């Protein structure tokens, strides 16, 4: 009897356990908010977009991303790529893996450097349509910071009304890009994992 009860009890405890979270790195959460707010301002300013890209359709599309809540995310997630080489080899066929293995080490490193979180977010935007692609490429933002991350950090900020924003942190800077996800796709960590199965996605707590 006990042998039958214990597995069921353990399963119930696992299902009831909250999703694992980690605390955002000090200073990064706030820098991401600053970046997202600036991007909200860019999206809502048609004149800025017209000066930048000169395309009225793309400039008008900015209004769909304009919102007043970019300073108050409903959720923030850390997005990471684990073993880049293993991921790259998993999406290649046998011929490509053979070609990859024959490359000099310096060129293999170049391929791995191009495999990043921003790449997967850009691929998601490419599914949305031409205006979205053009807008996402134009309506980026960069903010100067005092941060000096030891590793690449990417935080995805999700809002009730605004379009999700991916903020990438580098040496003394943060850069943001809009990521076109609907409410269902961005409603939880599990939903995001279905959109980006290649990425490690962890909910973040405000420091």
C-alpha positions as CSV (number, residue, x, y, z in Angstrom):
1,X,0.0,0.0,0.0
2,X,2.7,2.4,1.0
3,X,4.6,1.8,-2.2
4,X,1.5,2.8,-4.2
5,X,0.8,5.9,-2.1
6,X,4.3,7.5,-2.1
7,X,4.6,8.0,-5.9
8,X,1.1,9.6,-6.0
9,X,2.0,11.8,-3.1
10,X,5.3,12.9,-4.6
11,X,3.5,13.7,-7.9
12,X,0.9,15.8,-6.1
13,X,3.7,17.8,-4.3
14,X,5.5,18.4,-7.6
15,X,2.3,19.7,-9.3
16,X,1.5,21.9,-6.3
17,X,5.0,23.4,-6.1
18,X,5.4,27.0,-7.5
19,X,7.5,27.6,-10.6
20,X,11.1,28.1,-9.8
21,X,12.1,31.7,-9.8
22,X,15.3,33.6,-9.4
23,X,16.0,37.2,-8.3
24,X,16.9,39.7,-11.0
25,X,20.5,40.9,-10.7
26,X,20.6,44.2,-8.8
27,X,20.4,47.2,-11.1
28,X,19.5,45.2,-14.2
29,X,15.8,45.1,-13.5
30,X,15.6,48.9,-13.2
31,X,17.8,49.4,-16.3
32,X,15.5,47.1,-18.3
33,X,12.5,49.2,-17.1
34,X,14.2,52.4,-18.3
35,X,14.9,50.8,-21.7
36,X,11.3,49.5,-22.0
37,X,9.9,53.0,-21.2
38,X,12.1,54.6,-23.8
39,X,10.9,52.1,-26.4
40,X,7.3,52.8,-25.5
41,X,8.1,56.5,-26.1
42,X,9.6,55.6,-29.5
43,X,6.6,53.5,-30.5
44,X,4.2,56.4,-29.7
45,X,6.1,59.0,-31.6
46,X,5.3,58.8,-35.3
47,X,7.6,61.8,-36.2
48,X,10.6,60.0,-34.7
49,X,9.8,56.9,-36.7
50,X,9.2,58.8,-39.9
51,X,12.6,60.6,-39.6
52,X,14.3,57.2,-38.9
53,X,12.7,55.1,-41.6
54,X,10.6,57.3,-43.8
55,X,7.9,54.8,-44.3
56,X,4.4,55.8,-43.2
57,X,3.0,52.3,-43.0
58,X,5.8,51.3,-40.5
59,X,5.5,54.5,-38.6
60,X,1.7,54.1,-38.3
61,X,2.2,50.5,-37.1
62,X,4.0,52.0,-34.1
63,X,0.7,53.0,-32.6
64,X,-0.2,49.3,-32.1
65,X,2.8,49.0,-29.8
66,X,2.3,52.3,-28.0
67,X,1.0,51.9,-24.4
68,X,1.3,53.7,-21.1
69,X,2.4,50.7,-19.0
70,X,6.0,50.1,-20.1
71,X,7.2,51.1,-16.6
72,X,5.1,48.4,-14.9
73,X,5.7,44.9,-16.3
74,X,3.4,42.2,-15.2
75,X,6.2,39.6,-15.4
76,X,9.9,39.5,-16.2
77,X,11.8,36.4,-17.5
78,X,15.4,35.5,-17.9
79,X,16.1,34.0,-21.4
80,X,19.2,31.9,-21.9
81,X,20.8,29.5,-24.3
82,X,22.4,26.6,-22.5
83,X,24.9,24.5,-24.5
84,X,25.1,26.4,-27.8
85,X,27.0,23.7,-29.6
86,X,24.6,21.0,-28.6
87,X,21.7,23.1,-29.6
88,X,23.2,23.9,-33.0
89,X,24.0,20.3,-33.7
90,X,20.5,19.3,-32.7
91,X,18.9,21.4,-35.5
92,X,21.4,20.3,-38.2
93,X,21.0,17.3,-40.4
94,X,23.8,14.8,-40.8
95,X,25.4,16.6,-43.8
96,X,25.4,19.9,-41.9
97,X,26.9,18.3,-38.8
98,X,29.7,16.8,-41.0
99,X,30.3,20.3,-42.5
100,X,30.3,21.9,-39.1
101,X,32.9,19.3,-37.8
102,X,35.2,20.1,-40.8
103,X,35.3,23.8,-40.1
104,X,38.3,25.4,-38.4
105,X,37.7,26.2,-34.7
106,X,37.7,29.9,-35.3
107,X,34.8,29.6,-37.8
108,X,32.9,27.2,-35.5
109,X,33.2,29.9,-32.8
110,X,31.8,32.5,-35.3
111,X,28.7,30.3,-35.9
112,X,28.1,29.8,-32.2
113,X,28.4,33.6,-31.5
114,X,25.6,34.1,-34.0
115,X,23.3,31.7,-32.1
116,X,21.8,34.0,-29.4
117,X,18.6,34.8,-27.8
118,X,18.0,37.8,-30.0
119,X,18.2,35.5,-33.1
120,X,15.2,33.4,-31.8
121,X,13.2,36.6,-30.9
122,X,13.9,38.0,-34.4
123,X,12.7,34.7,-35.9
124,X,9.5,35.1,-33.8
125,X,9.0,38.6,-35.2
126,X,9.5,37.3,-38.7
127,X,6.3,35.3,-38.3
128,X,4.3,38.4,-37.6
129,X,4.5,40.2,-40.9
130,X,6.5,42.8,-42.9
131,X,5.4,45.9,-41.0
132,X,6.2,44.2,-37.7
133,X,9.7,43.1,-39.0
134,X,10.4,46.7,-40.2
135,X,9.1,48.2,-37.0
136,X,11.0,45.9,-34.7
137,X,14.2,46.6,-36.6
138,X,13.7,50.3,-36.4
139,X,12.2,50.8,-33.0
140,X,15.2,49.6,-30.9
141,X,16.7,51.5,-28.0
142,X,20.0,51.7,-26.2
143,X,20.5,53.0,-22.7
144,X,23.8,53.8,-21.0
145,X,24.3,52.1,-17.7
146,X,27.0,51.5,-15.1
147,X,26.5,47.7,-15.3
148,X,29.3,45.3,-16.1
149,X,27.8,41.9,-16.6
150,X,30.2,38.9,-16.5
151,X,28.0,37.0,-18.9
152,X,25.3,37.8,-21.5
153,X,22.0,38.6,-19.8
154,X,18.6,38.9,-21.6
155,X,15.4,39.8,-19.7
156,X,12.0,39.6,-21.4
157,X,9.6,42.2,-19.9
158,X,5.9,41.4,-20.4
159,X,3.1,44.0,-20.0
160,X,-0.6,44.1,-19.7
161,X,-1.1,46.3,-22.7
162,X,2.4,47.0,-24.2
163,X,4.3,44.7,-26.5
164,X,6.9,42.5,-24.8
165,X,10.4,43.9,-24.8
166,X,13.6,41.9,-24.8
167,X,16.4,43.8,-23.0
168,X,20.0,42.6,-23.6
169,X,22.6,43.8,-21.1
170,X,26.2,44.4,-22.1
171,X,29.2,46.3,-20.8
172,X,27.8,49.7,-19.6
173,X,24.8,49.4,-21.8
174,X,21.3,47.9,-22.3
175,X,19.5,47.5,-25.6
176,X,15.9,46.7,-26.2
177,X,13.8,45.2,-29.0
178,X,10.1,44.5,-29.3
179,X,9.1,40.9,-29.5
180,X,5.7,40.2,-31.1
181,X,4.0,37.7,-28.8
182,X,0.3,37.6,-28.2
183,X,-1.2,37.4,-24.7
184,X,-1.5,33.6,-24.8
185,X,2.1,33.2,-25.9
186,X,3.5,35.5,-23.2
187,X,1.0,34.6,-20.4
188,X,3.4,32.4,-18.4
189,X,6.8,30.8,-18.4
190,X,5.3,27.5,-19.8
191,X,3.6,29.4,-22.6
192,X,6.9,31.1,-23.5
193,X,8.7,27.7,-23.5
194,X,6.3,26.5,-26.1
195,X,7.2,29.5,-28.3
196,X,11.0,29.2,-27.6
197,X,11.7,25.5,-26.8
198,X,15.4,26.1,-27.5
199,X,15.7,28.6,-24.6
200,X,16.0,28.3,-20.9
201,X,13.2,30.5,-19.5
202,X,13.1,31.5,-15.8
203,X,10.7,33.8,-14.1
204,X,12.4,36.7,-12.3
205,X,11.5,38.3,-9.0
206,X,12.0,42.1,-8.5
207,X,15.1,42.6,-6.4
